[in-house]
Structures are given as structure tokens and as C-alpha cells.
Amino acid sequence: MDYSTINWWAVLVGVVLSIVSGFIWYSPKVFFNTWWNGLERKDNTTRSADEMKSSMVYIMGLTVLTSFIMATTVAMLTPLFSSVMSEGKVTVSSGALTGFMLWLGLIVPANLLNKLFAGYKPSVFFIEVGNHLVNMVIYGVVVGLFA
């Protein structure tokens, strides 16, 4: 793979937009409370502020890293998918469809298995894969816009 063909600005914009969408998706006014209850977790008030802060730095760092990996993967595969879907041209629709197909073929099955074996409520699965759907389509649309 020739990494010089990847539009890194599209990847970075996709990462930023996915972080923003995640903050909205998991906000208490949207899905956080349902998701948290589905995990059957309780607020952990025994942790110090420093422990919580270092934990969030770690979580956010890994969130940015994994978003970067996913956005890069969509950017790498969109031209391949586009060669089959839209006469070889990368477009917004071929990017969105690439993100959707990667979500449907890889993210949904993997998450479903993980949630089934972990014994989580179905709401956890639907909330998490819904967020991944939004983000994968965002990555594809941004790649298409920057093409």
C-alpha cells in the first residue's frame, strides 16, 4: 500500500468529527444513561479525582488512536470499493457505502459476538454499533469530500 495516496487531512477531519459525534452520542441527553444501565455498572465514587483523570486521559488517547486507525482504513479501502461501485471514482456516496460495508461486515459481527458472550443487554449492542455506524459513514463521507 502506498500511504502517500491517503489524504491525511481527510483522515484527521474524520477523526475529529468522530470524536465530536461520540461526545454527542454518549451524552446523558442521548444514549449514555441507557448504555450505562445496560452495562449494569454503578458510579464508582471510591476513585480519587487523580485516578479518574488519568483513566480518562488513557481512554481518550486510545479513542483517538483507534479512530485514527479506522479512518485510515476507510481511506485506504474507499478507492478499492469505488473501483467496483462508481466507475473508479471516489465520491461521497462510494465513501459512505465503503464505511457502511466495513461496519456491516466487520464491526457488527465482532461486537455482536462480544456482547453475547459478555452477557450484556441488547441495548448496549445497539447503542455501540449505532455509534460505530455513524463514525464509519463519517469517515467515508469525508474521504469522498476530500477526493
Buried (B, 14 or more C-beta within 10 A) or exposed (E): EEEEEBBEEBBEBBBBBBBEBBEEBBEEEBBEEBBBEBBEEEEEEEEEEEEEEEEEEEEEEEBBEEBBEBBBBBBBBBBEBBEEBBEEEBBBBBBBBBBBBBBEEBBBEEBEEEBEEEEBBEBBBBBBBEBBBBBBBBBBBBBBBBB
